[in-house]
Amino acid sequence: MLCSCVLLGVSCGANVADHVARKSVEAGKLLDPVKVVAQVLMYPFFIGSVPTNSDIKLANSYFYNKATCLLAWKLFLPEEEMNLDHPAANPLLPGRGPPLKLMPPTLTIMAEHDWMRDRASKLDIWRGILL
């Protein structure tokens, strides 16, 4: 029986992968024999209420339009929970979720001109490798 699981997600799927990894750490042995051993997050769709440098510099360039991205979050989150610091949108706030040292190793892939790259790179500084 296979027990090791690597989660992979692209864009909003990376948010889902990270959320599942966090929940698996919180669940502990309840998931036995399955264990999340790593995650690969490609272009995670992390956002937050406090703008980062890349938010400001790249928000309406290339393939991204910040207004459209905000609309996506409004459509995803329940109206009463619409908050750019919701755990699904911004899992990187200090004190949120399990301690980072308990999280599985993380490989994050991001684009040079991705306006969400600052948050994605923080994830790697804390837990993995930056490409």
N, CA, C and O atoms as a printed pandas DataFrame, in Angstrom:
     atom_number atom_name residue_name chain_id  residue_number  x_coord  y_coord  z_coord
0              1         N          MET        A               1    0.842   -1.178    0.000
1              2        CA          MET        A               1    0.000    0.000    0.000
2              3         C          MET        A               1    0.892    1.248    0.000
3              4         O          MET        A               1    1.830    1.349    0.791
4              5         N          LEU        A               2    0.591    2.192   -0.892
5              6        CA          LEU        A               2    1.334    3.430   -0.943
6              7         C          LEU        A               2    0.852    4.353    0.167
7              8         O          LEU        A               2   -0.349    4.489    0.403
8              9         N          CYS        A               3    1.798    4.980    0.839
9             10        CA          CYS        A               3    1.441    5.832    1.969
10            11         C          CYS        A               3    1.882    7.272    1.802
11            12         O          CYS        A               3    1.308    8.169    2.418
12            13         N          SER        A               4    2.894    7.507    0.977
13            14        CA          SER        A               4    3.436    8.848    0.823
14            15         C          SER        A               4    2.702    9.594   -0.276
15            16         O          SER        A               4    2.405    9.036   -1.333
16            17         N          CYS        A               5    2.416   10.856   -0.015
17            18        CA          CYS        A               5    1.658   11.672   -0.956
18            19         C          CYS        A               5    2.384   12.997   -1.170
19            20         O          CYS        A               5    2.766   13.662   -0.208
20            21         N          VAL        A               6    2.572   13.378   -2.429
21            22        CA          VAL        A               6    3.104   14.696   -2.771
22            23         C          VAL        A               6    1.962   15.475   -3.394
23            24         O          VAL        A               6    1.337   15.016   -4.351
24            25         N          LEU        A               7    1.688   16.651   -2.853
25            26        CA          LEU        A               7    0.622   17.495   -3.372
26            27         C          LEU        A               7    1.197   18.460   -4.395
27            28         O          LEU        A               7    2.284   19.004   -4.200
28            29         N          LEU        A               8    0.468   18.675   -5.489
29            30        CA          LEU        A               8    0.888   19.625   -6.507
30            31         C          LEU        A               8   -0.323   20.427   -6.936
31            32         O          LEU        A               8   -1.405   19.878   -7.140
32            33         N          GLY        A               9   -0.135   21.727   -7.070
33            34        CA          GLY        A               9   -1.216   22.578   -7.532
34            35         C          GLY        A               9   -0.676   23.738   -8.331
35            36         O          GLY        A               9    0.422   24.231   -8.072
36            37         N          VAL        A              10   -1.460   24.174   -9.308
37            38        CA          VAL        A              10   -1.097   25.300  -10.162
38            39         C          VAL        A              10   -2.108   26.417   -9.940
39            40         O          VAL        A              10   -3.315   26.183   -9.978
40            41         N          SER        A              11   -1.613   27.637   -9.707
41            42        CA          SER        A              11   -2.423   28.827   -9.485
42            43         C          SER        A              11   -3.344   28.598   -8.284
43            44         O          SER        A              11   -2.848   28.335   -7.189
44            45         N          CYS        A              12   -4.649   28.688   -8.449
45            46        CA          CYS        A              12   -5.535   28.487   -7.297
46            47         C          CYS        A              12   -5.434   27.057   -6.775
47            48         O          CYS        A              12   -5.709   26.808   -5.602
48            49         N          GLY        A              13   -5.043   26.118   -7.631
49            50        CA          GLY        A              13   -4.815   24.744   -7.182
50            51         C          GLY        A              13   -3.657   24.652   -6.198
51            52         O          GLY        A              13   -3.630   23.764   -5.346
52            53         N          ALA        A              14   -2.694   25.579   -6.316
53            54        CA          ALA        A              14   -1.597   25.627   -5.349
54            55         C          ALA        A              14   -2.119   26.039   -3.978
55            56         O          ALA        A              14   -1.639   25.551   -2.955
56            57         N          ASN        A              15   -3.097   26.931   -3.958
57            58        CA          ASN        A              15   -3.730   27.308   -2.691
58            59         C          ASN        A              15   -4.416   26.093   -2.069
59            60         O          ASN        A              15   -4.340   25.876   -0.859
60            61         N          VAL        A              16   -5.078   25.313   -2.901
61            62        CA          VAL        A              16   -5.763   24.112   -2.415
62            63         C          VAL        A              16   -4.733   23.122   -1.869
63            64         O          VAL        A              16   -4.923   22.561   -0.790
64            65         N          ALA        A              17   -3.639   22.906   -2.613
65            66        CA          ALA        A              17   -2.597   21.980   -2.159
66            67         C          ALA        A              17   -2.026   22.420   -0.814
67            68         O          ALA        A              17   -1.853   21.599    0.087
68            69         N          ASP        A              18   -1.733   23.715   -0.678
69            70        CA          ASP        A              18   -1.186   24.214    0.577
70            71         C          ASP        A              18   -2.193   24.054    1.710
71            72         O          ASP        A              18   -1.822   23.695    2.828
72            73         N          HIS        A              19   -3.451   24.317    1.428
73            74        CA          HIS        A              19   -4.496   24.175    2.454
74            75         C          HIS        A              19   -4.612   22.712    2.903
75            76         O          HIS        A              19   -4.733   22.432    4.096
76            77         N          VAL        A              20   -4.575   21.792    1.949
77            78        CA          VAL        A              20   -4.656   20.366    2.284
78            79         C          VAL        A              20   -3.426   19.945    3.099
79            80         O          VAL        A              20   -3.542   19.174    4.051
80            81         N          ALA        A              21   -2.249   20.456    2.720
81            82        CA          ALA        A              21   -1.033   20.132    3.477
82            83         C          ALA        A              21   -1.164   20.618    4.921
83            84         O          ALA        A              21   -0.807   19.900    5.855
84            85         N          ARG        A              22   -1.673   21.831    5.102
85            86        CA          ARG        A              22   -1.852   22.372    6.450
86            87         C          ARG        A              22   -2.840   21.521    7.251
87            88         O          ARG        A              22   -2.608   21.214    8.420
88            89         N          LYS        A              23   -3.940   21.147    6.605
89            90        CA          LYS        A              23   -4.949   20.327    7.294
90            91         C          LYS        A              23   -4.394   18.944    7.625
91            92         O          LYS        A              23   -4.736   18.371    8.660
92            93         N          SER        A              24   -3.536   18.404    6.751
93            94        CA          SER        A              24   -2.960   17.086    7.026
94            95         C          SER        A              24   -2.025   17.148    8.236
95            96         O          SER        A              24   -1.975   16.207    9.028
96            97         N          VAL        A              25   -1.291   18.238    8.381
97            98        CA          VAL        A              25   -0.422   18.405    9.556
98            99         C          VAL        A              25   -1.287   18.515   10.810
99           100         O          VAL        A              25   -0.985   17.899   11.832
100          101         N          GLU        A              26   -2.359   19.296   10.730
101          102        CA          GLU        A              26   -3.259   19.452   11.881
102          103         C          GLU        A              26   -3.927   18.130   12.249
103          104         O          GLU        A              26   -4.144   17.856   13.429
104          105         N          ALA        A              27   -4.256   17.304   11.244
105          106        CA          ALA        A              27   -4.936   16.029   11.486
106          107         C          ALA        A              27   -4.010   14.995   12.115
107          108         O          ALA        A              27   -4.468   14.081   12.799
108          109         N          GLY        A              28   -2.708   15.141   11.884
109          110        CA          GLY        A              28   -1.749   14.201   12.472
110          111         C          GLY        A              28   -2.003   12.767   12.050
111          112         O          GLY        A              28   -2.090   12.467   10.859
112          113         N          LYS        A              29   -2.121   11.893   13.018
113          114        CA          LYS        A              29   -2.255   10.451   12.755
114          115         C          LYS        A              29   -3.638   10.048   12.255
115          116         O          LYS        A              29   -3.840    8.890   11.888
116          117         N          LEU        A              30   -4.596   10.976   12.231
117          118        CA          LEU        A              30   -5.932   10.635   11.743
118          119         C          LEU        A              30   -5.915   10.214   10.278
119          120         O          LEU        A              30   -6.816    9.506    9.826
120          121         N          LEU        A              31   -4.902   10.640    9.535
121          122        CA          LEU        A              31   -4.809   10.289    8.110
122          123         C          LEU        A              31   -4.003    9.029    7.850
123          124         O          LEU        A              31   -3.884    8.606    6.700
124          125         N          ASP        A              32   -3.451    8.423    8.880
125          126        CA          ASP        A              32   -2.658    7.203    8.683
126          127         C          ASP        A              32   -3.445    6.180    7.896
127          128         O          ASP        A              32   -4.625    5.969    8.177
128          129         N          PRO        A              33   -2.828    5.539    6.920
129          130        CA          PRO        A              33   -1.392    5.472    6.640
130          131         C          PRO        A              33   -0.898    6.541    5.656
131          132         O          PRO        A              33    0.282    6.546    5.304
132          133         N          VAL        A              34   -1.770    7.438    5.209
133          134        CA          VAL        A              34   -1.359    8.451    4.237
134          135         C          VAL        A              34   -0.581    9.561    4.938
135          136         O          VAL        A              34   -0.980   10.040    5.999
136          137         N          LYS        A              35    0.531    9.962    4.331
137          138        CA          LYS        A              35    1.337   11.058    4.866
138          139         C          LYS        A              35    1.744   11.979    3.724
139          140         O          LYS        A              35    2.312   11.529    2.728
140          141         N          VAL        A              36    1.452   13.274    3.871
141          142        CA          VAL        A              36    1.896   14.262    2.888
142          143         C          VAL        A              36    3.378   14.511    3.149
143          144         O          VAL        A              36    3.747   15.020    4.207
144          145         N          VAL        A              37    4.224   14.154    2.187
145          146        CA          VAL        A              37    5.669   14.247    2.385
146          147         C          VAL        A              37    6.281   15.471    1.703
147          148         O          VAL        A              37    7.417   15.837    2.005
148          149         N          ALA        A              38    5.550   16.109    0.789
149          150        CA          ALA        A              38    6.058   17.306    0.110
150          151         C          ALA        A              38    4.899   17.959   -0.636
151          152         O          ALA        A              38    3.839   17.364   -0.829
152          153         N          GLN        A              39    5.140   19.205   -1.048
153          154        CA          GLN        A              39    4.172   19.873   -1.909
154          155         C          GLN        A              39    4.921   20.706   -2.935
155          156         O          GLN        A              39    6.003   21.232   -2.675
156          157         N          VAL        A              40    4.303   20.809   -4.122
157          158        CA          VAL        A              40    4.830   21.629   -5.206
158          159         C          VAL        A              40    3.753   22.652   -5.529
159          160         O          VAL        A              40    2.642   22.297   -5.922
160          161         N          LEU        A              41    4.089   23.920   -5.361
161          162        CA          LEU        A              41    3.140   25.002   -5.591
162          163         C          LEU        A              41    3.618   25.801   -6.801
163          164         O          LEU        A              41    4.663   26.450   -6.758
164          165         N          MET        A              42    2.848   25.746   -7.865
165          166        CA          MET        A              42    3.216   26.453   -9.090
166          167         C          MET        A              42    2.332   27.690   -9.222
167          168         O          MET        A              42    1.112   27.583   -9.347
168          169         N          TYR        A              43    2.950   28.841   -9.195
169          170        CA          TYR        A              43    2.250   30.120   -9.342
170          171         C          TYR        A              43    1.077   30.240   -8.367
171          172         O          TYR        A              43   -0.054   30.477   -8.792
172          173         N          PRO        A              44    1.337   30.079   -7.052
173          174        CA          PRO        A              44    0.225   30.144   -6.101
174          175         C          PRO        A              44   -0.517   31.478   -6.175
175          176         O          PRO        A              44    0.066   32.528   -6.446
176          177         N          PHE        A              45   -1.795   31.397   -5.929
177          178        CA          PHE        A              45   -2.709   32.543   -6.054
178          179         C          PHE        A              45   -2.900   33.218   -4.702
179          180         O          PHE        A              45   -4.018   33.589   -4.345
180          181         N          PHE        A              46   -1.806   33.381   -3.946
181          182        CA          PHE        A              46   -1.876   34.021   -2.641
182          183         C          PHE        A              46   -2.055   35.522   -2.805
183          184         O          PHE        A              46   -1.476   36.142   -3.696
184          185         N          ILE        A              47   -2.854   36.078   -1.941
185          186        CA          ILE        A              47   -3.123   37.518   -1.947
186          187         C          ILE        A              47   -3.227   37.946   -0.492
187          188         O          ILE        A              47   -3.182   37.090    0.391
188          189         N          GLY        A              48   -3.362   39.215   -0.212
189          190        CA          GLY        A              48   -3.503   39.693    1.147
190          191         C          GLY        A              48   -3.974   41.136    1.161
191          192         O          GLY        A              48   -3.985   41.809    0.130
192          193         N          SER        A              49   -4.359   41.598    2.328
193          194        CA          SER        A              49   -4.894   42.962    2.430
194          195         C          SER        A              49   -3.794   44.023    2.391
195          196         O          SER        A              49   -4.060   45.173    2.042
196          197         N          VAL        A              50   -2.569   43.651    2.743
197          198        CA          VAL        A              50   -1.447   44.598    2.704
198          199         C          VAL        A              50   -0.663   44.360    1.411
199          200         O          VAL        A              50   -0.115   43.274    1.221
200          201         N          PRO        A              51   -0.599   45.354    0.521
201          202        CA          PRO        A              51    0.094   45.167   -0.758
202          203         C          PRO        A              51    1.602   44.939   -0.575
203          204         O          PRO        A              51    2.231   45.532    0.301
204          205         N          THR        A              52    2.154   44.079   -1.407
205          206        CA          THR        A              52    3.599   43.852   -1.434
206          207         C          THR        A              52    4.193   44.667   -2.581
207          208         O          THR        A              52    3.458   45.279   -3.356
208          209         N          ASN        A              53    5.513   44.675   -2.691
209          210        CA          ASN        A              53    6.160   45.400   -3.788
210          211         C          ASN        A              53    5.688   44.893   -5.141
211          212         O          ASN        A              53    5.398   45.687   -6.036
212          213         N          SER        A              54    5.607   43.573   -5.296
213          214        CA          SER        A              54    5.170   43.037   -6.594
214          215         C          SER        A              54    3.693   43.342   -6.853
215          216         O          SER        A              54    3.297   43.531   -8.003
216          217         N          ASP        A              55    2.872   43.393   -5.795
217          218        CA          ASP        A              55    1.465   43.796   -5.961
218          219         C          ASP        A              55    1.398   45.178   -6.606
219          220         O          ASP        A              55    0.651   45.405   -7.558
220          221         N          ILE        A              56    2.186   46.078   -6.070
221          222        CA          ILE        A              56    2.154   47.468   -6.526
222          223         C          ILE        A              56    2.747   47.608   -7.928
223          224         O          ILE        A              56    2.186   48.289   -8.786
224          225         N          LYS        A              57    3.875   46.962   -8.144
225          226        CA          LYS        A              57    4.610   47.130   -9.403
226          227         C          LYS        A              57    3.971   46.394  -10.584
227          228         O          LYS        A              57    3.981   46.899  -11.706
228          229         N          LEU        A              58    3.416   45.205  -10.337
229          230        CA          LEU        A              58    3.003   44.335  -11.445
230          231         C          LEU        A              58    1.511   44.031  -11.502
231          232         O          LEU        A              58    1.094   43.194  -12.302
232          233         N          ALA        A              59    0.700   44.682  -10.683
233          234        CA          ALA        A              59   -0.710   44.306  -10.531
234          235         C          ALA        A              59   -1.512   44.339  -11.825
235          236         O          ALA        A              59   -2.437   43.541  -11.973
236          237         N          ASN        A              60   -1.211   45.194  -12.735
237          238        CA          ASN        A              60   -1.992   45.287  -13.971
238          239         C          ASN        A              60   -1.097   45.189  -15.196
239          240         O          ASN        A              60   -1.243   45.949  -16.152
240          241         N          SER        A              61   -0.171   44.243  -15.152
241          242        CA          SER        A              61    0.746   44.062  -16.262
242          243         C          SER        A              61    0.678   42.628  -16.777
243          244         O          SER        A              61    0.206   41.731  -16.079
244          245         N          TYR        A              62    1.137   42.427  -17.967
245          246        CA          TYR        A              62    1.227   41.118  -18.597
246          247         C          TYR        A              62   -0.115   40.401  -18.547
247          248         O          TYR        A              62   -1.101   40.889  -19.099
248          249         N          PHE        A              63   -0.157   39.247  -17.889
249          250        CA          PHE        A              63   -1.356   38.415  -17.915
250          251         C          PHE        A              63   -2.318   38.691  -16.770
251          252         O          PHE        A              63   -3.421   38.143  -16.750
252          253         N          TYR        A              64   -1.929   39.521  -15.825
253          254        CA          TYR        A              64   -2.730   39.695  -14.621
254          255         C          TYR        A              64   -3.435   41.038  -14.586
255          256         O          TYR        A              64   -2.887   42.070  -14.973
256          257         N          ASN        A              65   -4.640   40.988  -14.120
257          258        CA          ASN        A              65   -5.415   42.197  -13.883
258          259         C          ASN        A              65   -5.922   42.071  -12.452
259          260         O          ASN        A              65   -6.694   41.164  -12.141
260          261         N          LYS        A              66   -5.494   42.969  -11.591
261          262        CA          LYS        A              66   -5.824   42.827  -10.170
262          263         C          LYS        A              66   -7.329   42.833   -9.927
263          264         O          LYS        A              66   -7.818   42.090   -9.076
264          265         N          ALA        A              67   -8.067   43.657  -10.658
265          266        CA          ALA        A              67   -9.524   43.708  -10.460
266          267         C          ALA        A              67  -10.161   42.349  -10.753
267          268         O          ALA        A              67  -11.073   41.925  -10.042
268          269         N          THR        A              68   -9.693   41.675  -11.783
269          270        CA          THR        A              68  -10.223   40.349  -12.121
270          271         C          THR        A              68   -9.864   39.338  -11.043
271          272         O          THR        A              68  -10.683   38.492  -10.686
272          273         N          CYS        A              69   -8.643   39.421  -10.522
273          274        CA          CYS        A              69   -8.232   38.511   -9.451
274          275         C          CYS        A              69   -9.055   38.736   -8.187
275          276         O          CYS        A              69   -9.435   37.780   -7.512
276          277         N          LEU        A              70   -9.329   39.987   -7.872
277          278        CA          LEU        A              70  -10.174   40.277   -6.706
278          279         C          LEU        A              70  -11.587   39.735   -6.904
279          280         O          LEU        A              70  -12.205   39.231   -5.966
280          281         N          LEU        A              71  -12.087   39.842   -8.124
281          282        CA          LEU        A              71  -13.407   39.290   -8.425
282          283         C          LEU        A              71  -13.410   37.775   -8.219
283          284         O          LEU        A              71  -14.381   37.219   -7.705
284          285         N          ALA        A              72  -12.332   37.111   -8.615
285          286        CA          ALA        A              72  -12.239   35.660   -8.416
286          287         C          ALA        A              72  -12.350   35.311   -6.940
287          288         O          ALA        A              72  -13.040   34.358   -6.580
288          289         N          TRP        A              73  -11.674   36.079   -6.075
289          290        CA          TRP        A              73  -11.781   35.812   -4.640
290          291         C          TRP        A              73  -13.181   36.098   -4.121
291          292         O          TRP        A              73  -13.679   35.371   -3.261
292          293         N          LYS        A              74  -13.822   37.139   -4.627
293          294        CA          LYS        A              74  -15.195   37.448   -4.200
294          295         C          LYS        A              74  -16.158   36.334   -4.597
295          296         O          LYS        A              74  -17.110   36.044   -3.872
296          297         N          LEU        A              75  -15.913   35.715   -5.743
297          298        CA          LEU        A              75  -16.771   34.616   -6.189
298          299         C          LEU        A              75  -16.495   33.330   -5.413
299          300         O          LEU        A              75  -17.391   32.502   -5.247
300          301         N          PHE        A              76  -15.272   33.159   -4.942
301          302        CA          PHE        A              76  -14.885   31.934   -4.238
302          303         C          PHE        A              76  -15.308   31.945   -2.770
303          304         O          PHE        A              76  -15.888   30.977   -2.277
304          305         N          LEU        A              77  -15.018   33.035   -2.081
305          306        CA          LEU        A              77  -15.281   33.083   -0.641
306          307         C          LEU        A              77  -16.731   33.440   -0.358
307          308         O          LEU        A              77  -17.319   34.248   -1.076
308          309         N          PRO        A              78  -17.317   32.850    0.678
309          310        CA          PRO        A              78  -18.664   33.267    1.071
310          311         C          PRO        A              78  -18.668   34.767    1.370
311          312         O          PRO        A              78  -17.696   35.298    1.907
312          313         N          GLU        A              79  -19.745   35.435    1.029
313          314        CA          GLU        A              79  -19.822   36.893    1.173
314          315         C          GLU        A              79  -19.443   37.359    2.576
315          316         O          GLU        A              79  -18.733   38.352    2.734
316          317         N          GLU        A              80  -19.919   36.637    3.596
317          318        CA          GLU        A              80  -19.632   37.051    4.969
318          319         C          GLU        A              80  -18.171   36.792    5.359
319          320         O          GLU        A              80  -17.710   37.295    6.384
320          321         N          GLU        A              81  -17.446   36.018    4.556
321          322        CA          GLU        A              81  -16.043   35.740    4.850
322          323         C          GLU        A              81  -15.091   36.427    3.871
323          324         O          GLU        A              81  -13.887   36.174    3.904
324          325         N          MET        A              82  -15.620   37.295    3.000
325          326        CA          MET        A              82  -14.761   37.953    2.017
326          327         C          MET        A              82  -13.737   38.836    2.720
327          328         O          MET        A              82  -14.061   39.893    3.263
328          329         N          ASN        A              83  -12.512   38.375    2.692
329          330        CA          ASN        A              83  -11.408   39.053    3.346
330          331         C          ASN        A              83  -10.143   38.546    2.669
331          332         O          ASN        A              83   -9.920   37.337    2.607
332          333         N          LEU        A              84   -9.316   39.445    2.164
333          334        CA          LEU        A              84   -8.104   39.026    1.454
334          335         C          LEU        A              84   -7.092   38.356    2.375
335          336         O          LEU        A              84   -6.095   37.808    1.904
336          337         N          ASP        A              85   -7.337   38.394    3.679
337          338        CA          ASP        A              85   -6.482   37.674    4.616
338          339         C          ASP        A              85   -7.138   36.382    5.099
339          340         O          ASP        A              85   -6.704   35.797    6.091
340          341         N          HIS        A              86   -8.171   35.942    4.409
341          342        CA          HIS        A              86   -8.796   34.644    4.688
342          343         C          HIS        A              86   -7.704   33.569    4.568
343          344         O          HIS        A              86   -6.816   33.703    3.726
344          345         N          PRO        A              87   -7.746   32.516    5.379
345          346        CA          PRO        A              87   -6.708   31.484    5.320
346          347         C          PRO        A              87   -6.498   30.873    3.928
347          348         O          PRO        A              87   -5.378   30.489    3.593
348          349         N          ALA        A              88   -7.544   30.779    3.123
349          350        CA          ALA        A              88   -7.384   30.225    1.771
350          351         C          ALA        A              88   -6.653   31.198    0.848
351          352         O          ALA        A              88   -5.988   30.780   -0.100
352          353         N          ALA        A              89   -6.778   32.491    1.125
353          354        CA          ALA        A              89   -6.173   33.504    0.267
354          355         C          ALA        A              89   -4.779   33.906    0.730
355          356         O          ALA        A              89   -3.903   34.170   -0.093
356          357         N          ASN        A              90   -4.571   33.952    2.027
357          358        CA          ASN        A              90   -3.306   34.425    2.578
358          359         C          ASN        A              90   -2.893   33.531    3.754
359          360         O          ASN        A              90   -3.072   33.906    4.912
360          361         N          PRO        A              91   -2.345   32.356    3.456
361          362        CA          PRO        A              91   -1.964   31.449    4.535
362          363         C          PRO        A              91   -0.675   31.847    5.235
363          364         O          PRO        A              91   -0.235   31.164    6.160
364          365         N          LEU        A              92   -0.068   32.942    4.804
365          366        CA          LEU        A              92    1.265   33.294    5.295
366          367         C          LEU        A              92    1.280   34.256    6.475
367          368         O          LEU        A              92    2.352   34.664    6.921
368          369         N          LEU        A              93    0.125   34.620    6.981
369          370        CA          LEU        A              93    0.117   35.516    8.139
370          371         C          LEU        A              93    0.738   34.814    9.347
371          372         O          LEU        A              93    0.473   33.633    9.572
372          373         N          PRO        A              94    1.556   35.516   10.121
373          374        CA          PRO        A              94    2.168   34.898   11.303
374          375         C          PRO        A              94    1.120   34.341   12.257
375          376         O          PRO        A              94    0.069   34.945   12.474
376          377         N          GLY        A              95    1.427   33.180   12.822
377          378        CA          GLY        A              95    0.535   32.566   13.796
378          379         C          GLY        A              95   -0.621   31.796   13.206
379          380         O          GLY        A              95   -1.460   31.279   13.944
380          381         N          ARG        A              96   -0.685   31.709   11.894
381          382        CA          ARG        A              96   -1.799   31.020   11.241
382          383         C          ARG        A              96   -1.402   29.575   10.924
383          384         O          ARG        A              96   -0.336   29.325   10.361
384          385         N          GLY        A              97   -2.251   28.651   11.283
385          386        CA          GLY        A              97   -2.031   27.253   10.926
386          387         C          GLY        A              97   -0.948   26.593   11.755
387          388         O          GLY        A              97   -0.491   27.142   12.757
388          389         N          PRO        A              98   -0.544   25.402   11.320
389          390        CA          PRO        A              98    0.477   24.673   12.081
390          391         C          PRO        A              98    1.836   25.383   11.986
391          392         O          PRO        A              98    2.076   26.138   11.044
392          393         N          PRO        A              99    2.721   25.143   12.961
393          394        CA          PRO        A              99    4.062   25.725   12.886
394          395         C          PRO        A              99    4.743   25.322   11.573
395          396         O          PRO        A              99    4.644   24.175   11.137
396          397         N          LEU        A             100    5.424   26.265   10.964
397          398        CA          LEU        A             100    6.029   26.004    9.657
398          399         C          LEU        A             100    7.039   24.872    9.702
399          400         O          LEU        A             100    7.231   24.183    8.700
400          401         N          LYS        A             101    7.684   24.665   10.829
401          402        CA          LYS        A             101    8.666   23.578   10.921
402          403         C          LYS        A             101    8.000   22.207   10.793
403          404         O          LYS        A             101    8.679   21.219   10.513
404          405         N          LEU        A             102    6.692   22.133   10.993
405          406        CA          LEU        A             102    5.971   20.866   10.851
406          407         C          LEU        A             102    5.427   20.639    9.442
407          408         O          LEU        A             102    4.991   19.537    9.107
408          409         N          MET        A             103    5.455   21.676    8.629
409          410        CA          MET        A             103    4.927   21.574    7.266
410          411         C          MET        A             103    5.879   20.762    6.396
411          412         O          MET        A             103    7.085   20.743    6.640
412          413         N          PRO        A             104    5.332   20.085    5.369
413          414        CA          PRO        A             104    6.195   19.306    4.477
414          415         C          PRO        A             104    7.091   20.228    3.647
415          416         O          PRO        A             104    6.759   21.396    3.444
416          417         N          PRO        A             105    8.229   19.705    3.166
417          418        CA          PRO        A             105    9.077   20.506    2.276
418          419         C          PRO        A             105    8.263   21.014    1.093
419          420         O          PRO        A             105    7.386   20.321    0.577
420          421         N          THR        A             106    8.571   22.240    0.673
421          422        CA          THR        A             106    7.784   22.895   -0.365
422          423         C          THR        A             106    8.684   23.409   -1.471
423          424         O          THR        A             106    9.689   24.073   -1.217
424          425         N          LEU        A             107    8.313   23.095   -2.694
425          426        CA          LEU        A             107    8.949   23.671   -3.872
426          427         C          LEU        A             107    7.935   24.631   -4.476
427          428         O          LEU        A             107    6.831   24.228   -4.842
428          429         N          THR        A             108    8.311   25.897   -4.577
429          430        CA          THR        A             108    7.422   26.896   -5.154
430          431         C          THR        A             108    8.020   27.402   -6.449
431          432         O          THR        A             108    9.194   27.768   -6.511
432          433         N          ILE        A             109    7.197   27.417   -7.480
433          434        CA          ILE        A             109    7.612   27.906   -8.790
434          435         C          ILE        A             109    6.773   29.130   -9.094
435          436         O          ILE        A             109    5.549   29.114   -8.967
436          437         N          MET        A             110    7.459   30.204   -9.502
437          438        CA          MET        A             110    6.739   31.440   -9.812
438          439         C          MET        A             110    7.388   32.120  -11.005
439          440         O          MET        A             110    8.525   31.820  -11.369
440          441         N          ALA        A             111    6.657   33.027  -11.597
441          442        CA          ALA        A             111    7.144   33.758  -12.767
442          443         C          ALA        A             111    7.746   35.090  -12.334
443          444         O          ALA        A             111    7.368   35.663  -11.312
444          445         N          GLU        A             112    8.684   35.560  -13.133
445          446        CA          GLU        A             112    9.365   36.818  -12.831
446          447         C          GLU        A             112    8.394   37.991  -12.748
447          448         O          GLU        A             112    8.559   38.878  -11.911
448          449         N          HIS        A             113    7.383   37.997  -13.616
449          450        CA          HIS        A             113    6.452   39.124  -13.660
450          451         C          HIS        A             113    5.097   38.798  -13.034
451          452         O          HIS        A             113    4.087   39.410  -13.380
452          453         N          ASP        A             114    5.078   37.840  -12.120
453          454        CA          ASP        A             114    3.854   37.482  -11.401
454          455         C          ASP        A             114    3.679   38.466  -10.245
455          456         O          ASP        A             114    4.559   38.590   -9.393
456          457         N          TRP        A             115    2.550   39.162  -10.216
457          458        CA          TRP        A             115    2.357   40.163   -9.170
458          459         C          TRP        A             115    2.145   39.545   -7.790
459          460         O          TRP        A             115    2.143   40.262   -6.789
460          461         N          MET        A             116    1.968   38.231   -7.723
461          462        CA          MET        A             116    1.815   37.555   -6.433
462          463         C          MET        A             116    3.117   36.919   -5.953
463          464         O          MET        A             116    3.121   36.209   -4.948
464          465         N          ARG        A             117    4.214   37.164   -6.656
465          466        CA          ARG        A             117    5.471   36.464   -6.383
466          467         C          ARG        A             117    6.049   36.763   -5.002
467          468         O          ARG        A             117    6.683   35.884   -4.418
468          469         N          ASP        A             118    5.861   37.950   -4.460
469          470        CA          ASP        A             118    6.446   38.256   -3.148
470          471         C          ASP        A             118    5.905   37.319   -2.069
471          472         O          ASP        A             118    6.670   36.827   -1.239
472          473         N          ARG        A             119    4.613   37.072   -2.073
473          474        CA          ARG        A             119    4.054   36.149   -1.076
474          475         C          ARG        A             119    4.532   34.721   -1.333
475          476         O          ARG        A             119    4.857   33.994   -0.395
476          477         N          ALA        A             120    4.574   34.328   -2.582
477          478        CA          ALA        A             120    5.031   32.978   -2.917
478          479         C          ALA        A             120    6.482   32.780   -2.500
479          480         O          ALA        A             120    6.842   31.708   -2.013
480          481         N          SER        A             121    7.317   33.792   -2.682
481          482        CA          SER        A             121    8.720   33.641   -2.312
482          483         C          SER        A             121    8.891   33.569   -0.798
483          484         O          SER        A             121    9.831   32.931   -0.323
484          485         N          LYS        A             122    8.015   34.201   -0.032
485          486        CA          LYS        A             122    8.071   34.087    1.422
486          487         C          LYS        A             122    7.853   32.646    1.854
487          488         O          LYS        A             122    8.462   32.178    2.816
488          489         N          LEU        A             123    6.993   31.958    1.150
489          490        CA          LEU        A             123    6.725   30.566    1.468
490          491         C          LEU        A             123    8.003   29.752    1.378
491          492         O          LEU        A             123    8.261   28.902    2.230
492          493         N          ASP        A             124    8.799   30.003    0.360
493          494        CA          ASP        A             124   10.037   29.257    0.197
494          495         C          ASP        A             124   11.107   29.660    1.186
495          496         O          ASP        A             124   11.879   28.818    1.645
496          497         N          ILE        A             125   11.164   30.926    1.518
497          498        CA          ILE        A             125   12.130   31.359    2.524
498          499         C          ILE        A             125   11.855   30.592    3.815
499          500         O          ILE        A             125   12.784   30.226    4.535
500          501         N          TRP        A             126   10.588   30.354    4.102
501          502        CA          TRP        A             126   10.219   29.663    5.327
502          503         C          TRP        A             126   10.313   28.157    5.233
503          504         O          TRP        A             126   10.678   27.503    6.210
504          505         N          ARG        A             127    9.982   27.570    4.042
505          506        CA          ARG        A             127    9.798   26.127    4.024
506          507         C          ARG        A             127   10.456   25.377    2.889
507          508         O          ARG        A             127   10.358   24.150    2.897
508          509         N          GLY        A             128   11.096   25.957    1.947
509          510        CA          GLY        A             128   11.534   25.128    0.842
510          511         C          GLY        A             128   12.609   25.741   -0.016
511          512         O          GLY        A             128   13.563   26.339    0.481
512          513         N          ILE        A             129   12.443   25.587   -1.299
513          514        CA          ILE        A             129   13.438   25.983   -2.283
514          515         C          ILE        A             129   12.801   26.974   -3.231
515          516         O          ILE        A             129   11.663   26.785   -3.659
516          517         N          LEU        A             130   13.521   28.024   -3.561
517          518        CA          LEU        A             130   13.032   29.025   -4.495
518          519         C          LEU        A             130   13.674   28.816   -5.847
519          520         O          LEU        A             130   14.899   28.813   -5.961
520          521         N          LEU        A             131   12.861   28.640   -6.870
521          522        CA          LEU        A             131   13.384   28.516   -8.241
522          523         C          LEU        A             131   13.175   29.797   -8.983
523          524         O          LEU        A             131   13.544   29.899  -10.153
